[in-house]
């Protein structure tokens, strides 16, 4: 909530301003992602598939997480 604008406006029925993801969605997107730790040039790196949508989603999540911290 601290990193995004509200998804909706206020209404008579007072619905939530933000649409939240379910925890299982976050778990599938972030934790259960196939990857491998590699050590190129002495730096430990998480290597994922070359899927652009996965990369964009992960970088957006990390940016929002950094902004909230």
PyMOL Python script that loads the backbone (N, CA, C, O; Angstrom):
from pymol import cmd

cmd.read_pdbstr("""\
ATOM      1  N   UNK A   1       0.823  -1.184   0.000  1.00  0.00           N
ATOM      2  CA  UNK A   1       0.000   0.000   0.000  1.00  0.00           C
ATOM      3  C   UNK A   1       0.868   1.250   0.000  1.00  0.00           C
ATOM      4  O   UNK A   1       0.470   2.290  -0.525  1.00  0.00           O
ATOM      5  N   UNK A   2       2.050   1.146   0.587  1.00  0.00           N
ATOM      6  CA  UNK A   2       2.922   2.304   0.666  1.00  0.00           C
ATOM      7  C   UNK A   2       3.617   2.604  -0.657  1.00  0.00           C
ATOM      8  O   UNK A   2       4.147   3.701  -0.835  1.00  0.00           O
ATOM      9  N   UNK A   3       3.627   1.656  -1.584  1.00  0.00           N
ATOM     10  CA  UNK A   3       4.390   1.852  -2.813  1.00  0.00           C
ATOM     11  C   UNK A   3       3.525   2.069  -4.049  1.00  0.00           C
ATOM     12  O   UNK A   3       4.050   2.398  -5.113  1.00  0.00           O
ATOM     13  N   UNK A   4       2.213   1.892  -3.932  1.00  0.00           N
ATOM     14  CA  UNK A   4       1.342   2.024  -5.109  1.00  0.00           C
ATOM     15  C   UNK A   4       0.190   2.958  -4.826  1.00  0.00           C
ATOM     16  O   UNK A   4      -0.237   3.109  -3.681  1.00  0.00           O
ATOM     17  N   UNK A   5      -0.312   3.586  -5.877  1.00  0.00           N
ATOM     18  CA  UNK A   5      -1.518   4.392  -5.766  1.00  0.00           C
ATOM     19  C   UNK A   5      -2.719   3.455  -5.630  1.00  0.00           C
ATOM     20  O   UNK A   5      -2.649   2.302  -6.055  1.00  0.00           O
ATOM     21  N   UNK A   6      -3.815   3.933  -5.046  1.00  0.00           N
ATOM     22  CA  UNK A   6      -5.002   3.080  -4.937  1.00  0.00           C
ATOM     23  C   UNK A   6      -5.490   2.626  -6.313  1.00  0.00           C
ATOM     24  O   UNK A   6      -5.427   3.383  -7.282  1.00  0.00           O
ATOM     25  N   UNK A   7      -5.975   1.387  -6.392  1.00  0.00           N
ATOM     26  CA  UNK A   7      -6.484   0.836  -7.636  1.00  0.00           C
ATOM     27  C   UNK A   7      -7.900   1.318  -7.931  1.00  0.00           C
ATOM     28  O   UNK A   7      -8.327   1.323  -9.086  1.00  0.00           O
ATOM     29  N   UNK A   8      -8.619   1.719  -6.906  1.00  0.00           N
ATOM     30  CA  UNK A   8     -10.017   2.118  -7.050  1.00  0.00           C
ATOM     31  C   UNK A   8     -10.272   3.397  -6.283  1.00  0.00           C
ATOM     32  O   UNK A   8      -9.476   3.807  -5.438  1.00  0.00           O
ATOM     33  N   UNK A   9     -11.388   4.014  -6.592  1.00  0.00           N
ATOM     34  CA  UNK A   9     -11.828   5.169  -5.825  1.00  0.00           C
ATOM     35  C   UNK A   9     -12.783   4.727  -4.726  1.00  0.00           C
ATOM     36  O   UNK A   9     -13.152   3.555  -4.644  1.00  0.00           O
ATOM     37  N   UNK A  10     -13.175   5.662  -3.893  1.00  0.00           N
ATOM     38  CA  UNK A  10     -14.133   5.322  -2.835  1.00  0.00           C
ATOM     39  C   UNK A  10     -15.544   5.238  -3.428  1.00  0.00           C
ATOM     40  O   UNK A  10     -15.879   5.948  -4.376  1.00  0.00           O
ATOM     41  N   UNK A  11     -16.351   4.365  -2.853  1.00  0.00           N
ATOM     42  CA  UNK A  11     -17.731   4.175  -3.310  1.00  0.00           C
ATOM     43  C   UNK A  11     -18.656   4.141  -2.102  1.00  0.00           C
ATOM     44  O   UNK A  11     -18.207   4.176  -0.957  1.00  0.00           O
ATOM     45  N   UNK A  12     -19.959   4.071  -2.378  1.00  0.00           N
ATOM     46  CA  UNK A  12     -20.942   3.982  -1.289  1.00  0.00           C
ATOM     47  C   UNK A  12     -20.729   2.753  -0.425  1.00  0.00           C
ATOM     48  O   UNK A  12     -20.859   2.812   0.798  1.00  0.00           O
ATOM     49  N   UNK A  13     -20.401   1.637  -1.068  1.00  0.00           N
ATOM     50  CA  UNK A  13     -20.253   0.375  -0.334  1.00  0.00           C
ATOM     51  C   UNK A  13     -18.885   0.243   0.328  1.00  0.00           C
ATOM     52  O   UNK A  13     -18.632  -0.733   1.034  1.00  0.00           O
ATOM     53  N   UNK A  14     -18.017   1.198   0.111  1.00  0.00           N
ATOM     54  CA  UNK A  14     -16.701   1.244   0.750  1.00  0.00           C
ATOM     55  C   UNK A  14     -15.861   0.011   0.467  1.00  0.00           C
ATOM     56  O   UNK A  14     -15.350  -0.615   1.395  1.00  0.00           O
ATOM     57  N   UNK A  15     -15.712  -0.344  -0.796  1.00  0.00           N
ATOM     58  CA  UNK A  15     -14.837  -1.447  -1.179  1.00  0.00           C
ATOM     59  C   UNK A  15     -13.382  -1.078  -0.931  1.00  0.00           C
ATOM     60  O   UNK A  15     -13.075   0.100  -0.747  1.00  0.00           O
ATOM     61  N   UNK A  16     -12.500  -2.031  -0.920  1.00  0.00           N
ATOM     62  CA  UNK A  16     -11.091  -1.736  -0.657  1.00  0.00           C
ATOM     63  C   UNK A  16     -10.495  -0.890  -1.777  1.00  0.00           C
ATOM     64  O   UNK A  16     -10.864  -1.034  -2.942  1.00  0.00           O
ATOM     65  N   UNK A  17      -9.575  -0.011  -1.411  1.00  0.00           N
ATOM     66  CA  UNK A  17      -8.930   0.851  -2.400  1.00  0.00           C
ATOM     67  C   UNK A  17      -7.880   0.108  -3.204  1.00  0.00           C
ATOM     68  O   UNK A  17      -7.603   0.478  -4.345  1.00  0.00           O
ATOM     69  N   UNK A  18      -7.291  -0.932  -2.632  1.00  0.00           N
ATOM     70  CA  UNK A  18      -6.252  -1.702  -3.298  1.00  0.00           C
ATOM     71  C   UNK A  18      -6.724  -3.124  -3.545  1.00  0.00           C
ATOM     72  O   UNK A  18      -7.470  -3.688  -2.745  1.00  0.00           O
ATOM     73  N   UNK A  19      -6.291  -3.694  -4.647  1.00  0.00           N
ATOM     74  CA  UNK A  19      -6.558  -5.102  -4.935  1.00  0.00           C
ATOM     75  C   UNK A  19      -5.304  -5.862  -4.521  1.00  0.00           C
ATOM     76  O   UNK A  19      -4.222  -5.617  -5.056  1.00  0.00           O
ATOM     77  N   UNK A  20      -5.443  -6.770  -3.581  1.00  0.00           N
ATOM     78  CA  UNK A  20      -4.295  -7.498  -3.055  1.00  0.00           C
ATOM     79  C   UNK A  20      -4.160  -8.858  -3.725  1.00  0.00           C
ATOM     80  O   UNK A  20      -5.155  -9.493  -4.073  1.00  0.00           O
ATOM     81  N   UNK A  21      -2.916  -9.297  -3.901  1.00  0.00           N
ATOM     82  CA  UNK A  21      -2.666 -10.642  -4.418  1.00  0.00           C
ATOM     83  C   UNK A  21      -2.791 -11.642  -3.288  1.00  0.00           C
ATOM     84  O   UNK A  21      -2.569 -11.310  -2.124  1.00  0.00           O
ATOM     85  N   UNK A  22      -3.143 -12.854  -3.631  1.00  0.00           N
ATOM     86  CA  UNK A  22      -3.175 -13.906  -2.627  1.00  0.00           C
ATOM     87  C   UNK A  22      -1.748 -14.355  -2.331  1.00  0.00           C
ATOM     88  O   UNK A  22      -0.861 -14.244  -3.178  1.00  0.00           O
ATOM     89  N   UNK A  23      -1.542 -14.858  -1.130  1.00  0.00           N
ATOM     90  CA  UNK A  23      -0.199 -15.292  -0.749  1.00  0.00           C
ATOM     91  C   UNK A  23       0.318 -16.406  -1.646  1.00  0.00           C
ATOM     92  O   UNK A  23       1.514 -16.463  -1.933  1.00  0.00           O
ATOM     93  N   UNK A  24      -0.571 -17.297  -2.096  1.00  0.00           N
ATOM     94  CA  UNK A  24      -0.097 -18.370  -2.957  1.00  0.00           C
ATOM     95  C   UNK A  24       0.390 -17.826  -4.292  1.00  0.00           C
ATOM     96  O   UNK A  24       1.294 -18.402  -4.898  1.00  0.00           O
ATOM     97  N   UNK A  25      -0.205 -16.704  -4.769  1.00  0.00           N
ATOM     98  CA  UNK A  25       0.262 -16.084  -6.003  1.00  0.00           C
ATOM     99  C   UNK A  25       1.673 -15.540  -5.825  1.00  0.00           C
ATOM    100  O   UNK A  25       2.531 -15.721  -6.688  1.00  0.00           O
ATOM    101  N   UNK A  26       1.905 -14.873  -4.699  1.00  0.00           N
ATOM    102  CA  UNK A  26       3.247 -14.363  -4.427  1.00  0.00           C
ATOM    103  C   UNK A  26       4.251 -15.502  -4.282  1.00  0.00           C
ATOM    104  O   UNK A  26       5.375 -15.416  -4.777  1.00  0.00           O
ATOM    105  N   UNK A  27       3.838 -16.564  -3.604  1.00  0.00           N
ATOM    106  CA  UNK A  27       4.731 -17.704  -3.426  1.00  0.00           C
ATOM    107  C   UNK A  27       5.117 -18.309  -4.774  1.00  0.00           C
ATOM    108  O   UNK A  27       6.282 -18.637  -5.000  1.00  0.00           O
ATOM    109  N   UNK A  28       4.147 -18.454  -5.663  1.00  0.00           N
ATOM    110  CA  UNK A  28       4.436 -19.029  -6.976  1.00  0.00           C
ATOM    111  C   UNK A  28       5.310 -18.100  -7.812  1.00  0.00           C
ATOM    112  O   UNK A  28       6.183 -18.563  -8.546  1.00  0.00           O
ATOM    113  N   UNK A  29       5.083 -16.802  -7.706  1.00  0.00           N
ATOM    114  CA  UNK A  29       5.858 -15.854  -8.515  1.00  0.00           C
ATOM    115  C   UNK A  29       7.276 -15.658  -8.003  1.00  0.00           C
ATOM    116  O   UNK A  29       8.189 -15.438  -8.798  1.00  0.00           O
ATOM    117  N   UNK A  30       7.481 -15.733  -6.689  1.00  0.00           N
ATOM    118  CA  UNK A  30       8.776 -15.374  -6.134  1.00  0.00           C
ATOM    119  C   UNK A  30       9.573 -16.550  -5.589  1.00  0.00           C
ATOM    120  O   UNK A  30      10.751 -16.698  -5.914  1.00  0.00           O
ATOM    121  N   UNK A  31       8.961 -17.373  -4.779  1.00  0.00           N
ATOM    122  CA  UNK A  31       9.701 -18.402  -4.063  1.00  0.00           C
ATOM    123  C   UNK A  31       9.842 -19.680  -4.873  1.00  0.00           C
ATOM    124  O   UNK A  31      10.919 -20.275  -4.905  1.00  0.00           O
ATOM    125  N   UNK A  32       8.773 -20.107  -5.527  1.00  0.00           N
ATOM    126  CA  UNK A  32       8.814 -21.371  -6.242  1.00  0.00           C
ATOM    127  C   UNK A  32       9.243 -21.198  -7.703  1.00  0.00           C
ATOM    128  O   UNK A  32       8.803 -21.957  -8.566  1.00  0.00           O
ATOM    129  N   UNK A  33      10.068 -20.241  -7.979  1.00  0.00           N
ATOM    130  CA  UNK A  33      10.568 -19.982  -9.320  1.00  0.00           C
ATOM    131  C   UNK A  33      11.815 -20.833  -9.553  1.00  0.00           C
ATOM    132  O   UNK A  33      12.696 -20.903  -8.697  1.00  0.00           O
ATOM    133  N   UNK A  34      11.880 -21.471 -10.709  1.00  0.00           N
ATOM    134  CA  UNK A  34      13.047 -22.300 -11.025  1.00  0.00           C
ATOM    135  C   UNK A  34      14.244 -21.396 -11.299  1.00  0.00           C
ATOM    136  O   UNK A  34      14.151 -20.439 -12.068  1.00  0.00           O
ATOM    137  N   UNK A  35      15.346 -21.705 -10.675  1.00  0.00           N
ATOM    138  CA  UNK A  35      16.561 -20.924 -10.868  1.00  0.00           C
ATOM    139  C   UNK A  35      17.763 -21.695 -10.360  1.00  0.00           C
ATOM    140  O   UNK A  35      17.636 -22.793  -9.819  1.00  0.00           O
ATOM    141  N   UNK A  36      18.909 -21.110 -10.541  1.00  0.00           N
ATOM    142  CA  UNK A  36      20.145 -21.760 -10.130  1.00  0.00           C
ATOM    143  C   UNK A  36      21.111 -20.684  -9.639  1.00  0.00           C
ATOM    144  O   UNK A  36      21.222 -19.611 -10.233  1.00  0.00           O
ATOM    145  N   UNK A  37      21.803 -20.989  -8.549  1.00  0.00           N
ATOM    146  CA  UNK A  37      22.850 -20.087  -8.085  1.00  0.00           C
ATOM    147  C   UNK A  37      24.129 -20.404  -8.845  1.00  0.00           C
ATOM    148  O   UNK A  37      24.569 -21.552  -8.897  1.00  0.00           O
ATOM    149  N   UNK A  38      24.713 -19.377  -9.428  1.00  0.00           N
ATOM    150  CA  UNK A  38      25.990 -19.528 -10.132  1.00  0.00           C
ATOM    151  C   UNK A  38      27.004 -18.585  -9.498  1.00  0.00           C
ATOM    152  O   UNK A  38      26.641 -17.716  -8.705  1.00  0.00           O
ATOM    153  N   UNK A  39      28.236 -18.754  -9.840  1.00  0.00           N
ATOM    154  CA  UNK A  39      29.306 -17.960  -9.241  1.00  0.00           C
ATOM    155  C   UNK A  39      30.209 -17.367 -10.329  1.00  0.00           C
ATOM    156  O   UNK A  39      31.403 -17.664 -10.361  1.00  0.00           O
ATOM    157  N   UNK A  40      29.654 -16.527 -11.227  1.00  0.00           N
ATOM    158  CA  UNK A  40      30.500 -15.938 -12.263  1.00  0.00           C
ATOM    159  C   UNK A  40      31.378 -14.824 -11.689  1.00  0.00           C
ATOM    160  O   UNK A  40      30.889 -13.947 -10.978  1.00  0.00           O
ATOM    161  N   UNK A  41      32.642 -14.863 -11.992  1.00  0.00           N
ATOM    162  CA  UNK A  41      33.615 -13.847 -11.567  1.00  0.00           C
ATOM    163  C   UNK A  41      33.611 -13.620 -10.064  1.00  0.00           C
ATOM    164  O   UNK A  41      33.880 -12.513  -9.599  1.00  0.00           O
ATOM    165  N   UNK A  42      33.305 -14.674  -9.298  1.00  0.00           N
ATOM    166  CA  UNK A  42      33.365 -14.598  -7.848  1.00  0.00           C
ATOM    167  C   UNK A  42      32.147 -13.967  -7.176  1.00  0.00           C
ATOM    168  O   UNK A  42      32.150 -13.780  -5.960  1.00  0.00           O
ATOM    169  N   UNK A  43      31.112 -13.637  -7.940  1.00  0.00           N
ATOM    170  CA  UNK A  43      29.898 -13.043  -7.374  1.00  0.00           C
ATOM    171  C   UNK A  43      28.772 -14.060  -7.426  1.00  0.00           C
ATOM    172  O   UNK A  43      28.444 -14.570  -8.497  1.00  0.00           O
ATOM    173  N   UNK A  44      28.178 -14.358  -6.277  1.00  0.00           N
ATOM    174  CA  UNK A  44      27.060 -15.286  -6.235  1.00  0.00           C
ATOM    175  C   UNK A  44      25.853 -14.634  -6.904  1.00  0.00           C
ATOM    176  O   UNK A  44      25.457 -13.528  -6.537  1.00  0.00           O
ATOM    177  N   UNK A  45      25.271 -15.322  -7.884  1.00  0.00           N
ATOM    178  CA  UNK A  45      24.203 -14.764  -8.698  1.00  0.00           C
ATOM    179  C   UNK A  45      23.083 -15.783  -8.844  1.00  0.00           C
ATOM    180  O   UNK A  45      23.342 -16.969  -9.049  1.00  0.00           O
ATOM    181  N   UNK A  46      21.844 -15.326  -8.738  1.00  0.00           N
ATOM    182  CA  UNK A  46      20.695 -16.170  -9.009  1.00  0.00           C
ATOM    183  C   UNK A  46      20.390 -16.070 -10.494  1.00  0.00           C
ATOM    184  O   UNK A  46      20.096 -14.982 -10.990  1.00  0.00           O
ATOM    185  N   UNK A  47      20.453 -17.172 -11.204  1.00  0.00           N
ATOM    186  CA  UNK A  47      20.206 -17.209 -12.636  1.00  0.00           C
ATOM    187  C   UNK A  47      18.833 -17.825 -12.881  1.00  0.00           C
ATOM    188  O   UNK A  47      18.546 -18.934 -12.431  1.00  0.00           O
ATOM    189  N   UNK A  48      17.982 -17.080 -13.610  1.00  0.00           N
ATOM    190  CA  UNK A  48      16.636 -17.535 -13.948  1.00  0.00           C
ATOM    191  C   UNK A  48      16.537 -17.712 -15.456  1.00  0.00           C
ATOM    192  O   UNK A  48      17.475 -17.401 -16.190  1.00  0.00           O
ATOM    193  N   UNK A  49      15.393 -18.214 -15.913  1.00  0.00           N
ATOM    194  CA  UNK A  49      15.176 -18.346 -17.344  1.00  0.00           C
ATOM    195  C   UNK A  49      15.116 -16.966 -17.990  1.00  0.00           C
ATOM    196  O   UNK A  49      14.909 -15.964 -17.305  1.00  0.00           O
ATOM    197  N   UNK A  50      15.293 -16.917 -19.280  1.00  0.00           N
ATOM    198  CA  UNK A  50      15.307 -15.651 -20.010  1.00  0.00           C
ATOM    199  C   UNK A  50      13.892 -15.253 -20.428  1.00  0.00           C
ATOM    200  O   UNK A  50      13.652 -14.961 -21.600  1.00  0.00           O
ATOM    201  N   UNK A  51      12.963 -15.240 -19.485  1.00  0.00           N
ATOM    202  CA  UNK A  51      11.578 -14.870 -19.747  1.00  0.00           C
ATOM    203  C   UNK A  51      11.395 -13.412 -19.353  1.00  0.00           C
ATOM    204  O   UNK A  51      11.542 -13.061 -18.182  1.00  0.00           O
ATOM    205  N   UNK A  52      11.073 -12.556 -20.329  1.00  0.00           N
ATOM    206  CA  UNK A  52      11.002 -11.115 -20.083  1.00  0.00           C
ATOM    207  C   UNK A  52       9.895 -10.736 -19.094  1.00  0.00           C
ATOM    208  O   UNK A  52      10.083  -9.820 -18.293  1.00  0.00           O
ATOM    209  N   UNK A  53       8.759 -11.412 -19.133  1.00  0.00           N
ATOM    210  CA  UNK A  53       7.676 -11.072 -18.204  1.00  0.00           C
ATOM    211  C   UNK A  53       8.040 -11.436 -16.767  1.00  0.00           C
ATOM    212  O   UNK A  53       7.673 -10.719 -15.836  1.00  0.00           O
ATOM    213  N   UNK A  54       8.757 -12.543 -16.579  1.00  0.00           N
ATOM    214  CA  UNK A  54       9.218 -12.925 -15.244  1.00  0.00           C
ATOM    215  C   UNK A  54      10.226 -11.894 -14.738  1.00  0.00           C
ATOM    216  O   UNK A  54      10.173 -11.478 -13.581  1.00  0.00           O
ATOM    217  N   UNK A  55      11.135 -11.492 -15.605  1.00  0.00           N
ATOM    218  CA  UNK A  55      12.146 -10.504 -15.234  1.00  0.00           C
ATOM    219  C   UNK A  55      11.495  -9.189 -14.830  1.00  0.00           C
ATOM    220  O   UNK A  55      11.859  -8.606 -13.808  1.00  0.00           O
ATOM    221  N   UNK A  56      10.543  -8.719 -15.617  1.00  0.00           N
ATOM    222  CA  UNK A  56       9.862  -7.461 -15.325  1.00  0.00           C
ATOM    223  C   UNK A  56       9.101  -7.543 -14.002  1.00  0.00           C
ATOM    224  O   UNK A  56       9.179  -6.631 -13.179  1.00  0.00           O
ATOM    225  N   UNK A  57       8.370  -8.632 -13.802  1.00  0.00           N
ATOM    226  CA  UNK A  57       7.618  -8.784 -12.560  1.00  0.00           C
ATOM    227  C   UNK A  57       8.508  -8.833 -11.338  1.00  0.00           C
ATOM    228  O   UNK A  57       8.191  -8.227 -10.314  1.00  0.00           O
ATOM    229  N   UNK A  58       9.619  -9.548 -11.432  1.00  0.00           N
ATOM    230  CA  UNK A  58      10.542  -9.660 -10.304  1.00  0.00           C
ATOM    231  C   UNK A  58      11.220  -8.327 -10.010  1.00  0.00           C
ATOM    232  O   UNK A  58      11.367  -7.955  -8.845  1.00  0.00           O
ATOM    233  N   UNK A  59      11.635  -7.604 -11.043  1.00  0.00           N
ATOM    234  CA  UNK A  59      12.274  -6.306 -10.834  1.00  0.00           C
ATOM    235  C   UNK A  59      11.286  -5.279 -10.281  1.00  0.00           C
ATOM    236  O   UNK A  59      11.665  -4.447  -9.456  1.00  0.00           O
ATOM    237  N   UNK A  60      10.033  -5.323 -10.721  1.00  0.00           N
ATOM    238  CA  UNK A  60       9.016  -4.427 -10.169  1.00  0.00           C
ATOM    239  C   UNK A  60       8.783  -4.715  -8.691  1.00  0.00           C
ATOM    240  O   UNK A  60       8.669  -3.795  -7.880  1.00  0.00           O
ATOM    241  N   UNK A  61       8.711  -6.005  -8.348  1.00  0.00           N
ATOM    242  CA  UNK A  61       8.522  -6.377  -6.937  1.00  0.00           C
ATOM    243  C   UNK A  61       9.704  -5.906  -6.084  1.00  0.00           C
ATOM    244  O   UNK A  61       9.505  -5.364  -4.997  1.00  0.00           O
ATOM    245  N   UNK A  62      10.926  -6.110  -6.570  1.00  0.00           N
ATOM    246  CA  UNK A  62      12.108  -5.695  -5.805  1.00  0.00           C
ATOM    247  C   UNK A  62      12.176  -4.180  -5.650  1.00  0.00           C
ATOM    248  O   UNK A  62      12.577  -3.686  -4.596  1.00  0.00           O
ATOM    249  N   UNK A  63      11.791  -3.440  -6.685  1.00  0.00           N
ATOM    250  CA  UNK A  63      11.783  -1.986  -6.602  1.00  0.00           C
ATOM    251  C   UNK A  63      10.760  -1.503  -5.575  1.00  0.00           C
ATOM    252  O   UNK A  63      11.045  -0.603  -4.785  1.00  0.00           O
ATOM    253  N   UNK A  64       9.566  -2.103  -5.588  1.00  0.00           N
ATOM    254  CA  UNK A  64       8.533  -1.728  -4.611  1.00  0.00           C
ATOM    255  C   UNK A  64       8.968  -2.091  -3.200  1.00  0.00           C
ATOM    256  O   UNK A  64       8.734  -1.333  -2.259  1.00  0.00           O
ATOM    257  N   UNK A  65       9.601  -3.248  -3.054  1.00  0.00           N
ATOM    258  CA  UNK A  65      10.080  -3.683  -1.748  1.00  0.00           C
ATOM    259  C   UNK A  65      11.154  -2.732  -1.224  1.00  0.00           C
ATOM    260  O   UNK A  65      11.163  -2.390  -0.041  1.00  0.00           O
ATOM    261  N   UNK A  66      12.053  -2.308  -2.101  1.00  0.00           N
ATOM    262  CA  UNK A  66      13.117  -1.374  -1.710  1.00  0.00           C
ATOM    263  C   UNK A  66      12.528  -0.023  -1.319  1.00  0.00           C
ATOM    264  O   UNK A  66      12.984   0.598  -0.358  1.00  0.00           O
ATOM    265  N   UNK A  67      11.516   0.438  -2.057  1.00  0.00           N
ATOM    266  CA  UNK A  67      10.879   1.712  -1.754  1.00  0.00           C
ATOM    267  C   UNK A  67      10.154   1.679  -0.405  1.00  0.00           C
ATOM    268  O   UNK A  67      10.145   2.671   0.324  1.00  0.00           O
ATOM    269  N   UNK A  68       9.555   0.545  -0.083  1.00  0.00           N
ATOM    270  CA  UNK A  68       8.823   0.418   1.173  1.00  0.00           C
ATOM    271  C   UNK A  68       9.756   0.316   2.372  1.00  0.00           C
ATOM    272  O   UNK A  68       9.373   0.668   3.488  1.00  0.00           O
ATOM    273  N   UNK A  69      10.963  -0.160   2.153  1.00  0.00           N
ATOM    274  CA  UNK A  69      11.904  -0.372   3.269  1.00  0.00           C
ATOM    275  C   UNK A  69      12.526   0.899   3.766  1.00  0.00           C
ATOM    276  O   UNK A  69      13.332   0.869   4.696  1.00  0.00           O
TER     277      UNK A  69
END
""", "prot")
cmd.dss("prot")
cmd.show_as("cartoon", "prot")
cmd.util.cbc("prot")
cmd.orient("prot")
